[in-house]
């Protein structure tokens, strides 16, 4: 049975947002929020771009460009690989937490 999404409060560039998120994706969402917040602050501070909307568009363009340049035809999609490794790590952590200590 799929888990229910819950509302999560996040802050990006000082503004609060309520985002629906499945419980098993909360850590990934918070990582994405931190990444986006950092990227937007970097653009705002470095290029002196005015206006949150313009900063968000520039950040989206930069992130899209980075994503597309990491995907090479016939090669590994780095973002998908990272997602899978994260999922495997979570599965391993869960399985190991159920183990009794060996020593």
C-alpha positions in Angstrom: 0.0 0.0 0.0 1.6 3.3 -1.0 2.4 5.7 1.9 0.4 8.9 2.1 2.1 12.2 1.2 2.4 14.7 4.1 2.7 18.4 4.0 6.2 19.6 4.6 7.2 23.2 5.4 10.3 24.3 3.5 12.1 27.7 3.2 13.7 28.9 0.0 15.4 32.3 0.1 13.5 33.3 3.2 10.1 32.4 1.9 8.1 29.5 3.3 6.4 26.9 1.1 4.2 24.0 2.0 5.0 21.0 -0.2 3.4 17.5 -0.3 5.9 14.7 0.0 5.8 11.0 0.6 7.5 10.1 3.9 10.1 8.0 2.2 11.2 11.0 0.0 11.4 13.6 2.8 15.2 13.5 3.0 15.6 13.8 -0.8 13.2 16.7 -0.9 15.0 18.6 1.9 18.3 18.0 0.0 16.7 19.4 -3.2 15.4 22.4 -1.2 18.9 23.1 0.2 20.4 22.7 -3.3 17.9 25.1 -4.9 18.1 27.6 -2.0 21.9 27.6 -2.4 21.8 28.0 -6.2 19.3 30.9 -6.0 21.3 32.7 -3.3 24.5 32.2 -5.4 22.7 33.7 -8.5 21.2 36.6 -6.5 24.5 37.5 -4.8 26.9 36.9 -7.7 25.0 38.4 -10.6 23.0 40.9 -8.7 19.9 39.7 -10.3 16.9 41.5 -8.9 13.6 39.9 -8.2 12.9 36.4 -6.8 11.1 35.3 -10.0 14.1 36.2 -12.2 16.5 34.5 -9.7 14.2 31.3 -9.8 14.2 31.3 -13.6 18.0 31.7 -13.8 18.4 28.9 -11.2 16.0 26.6 -13.1 17.9 27.2 -16.3 21.3 26.5 -14.6 20.0 23.4 -13.0 18.4 22.1 -16.3 21.6 22.8 -18.1 23.7 20.9 -15.5 21.2 18.0 -15.6 21.2 17.8 -19.4 25.0 18.0 -19.7 25.5 15.2 -17.2 23.3 12.9 -19.4 25.3 11.8 -22.4 23.6 9.6 -25.1 24.3 6.0 -24.3 26.0 6.9 -21.0 24.9 6.9 -17.3 22.3 9.4 -16.2 24.2 10.8 -13.1 21.1 12.1 -11.3 19.3 8.7 -11.8 22.4 6.9 -10.5 22.5 9.1 -7.4 18.8 8.5 -6.8 19.3 4.8 -7.0 22.4 4.8 -4.8 20.4 6.8 -2.2 17.6 4.3 -2.4 20.0 1.4 -2.0 21.6 3.1 1.0 18.3 3.6 2.6 17.3 0.0 2.1 20.6 -1.2 3.5 20.3 1.1 6.5 16.8 -0.2 7.2 17.9 -3.9 6.9 21.0 -3.3 9.1 19.0 -1.6 11.7 17.0 -4.8 12.3 20.2 -6.8 12.8 21.3 -7.7 16.3 24.8 -6.5 17.2 27.5 -9.1 16.4 29.8 -8.0 19.2 
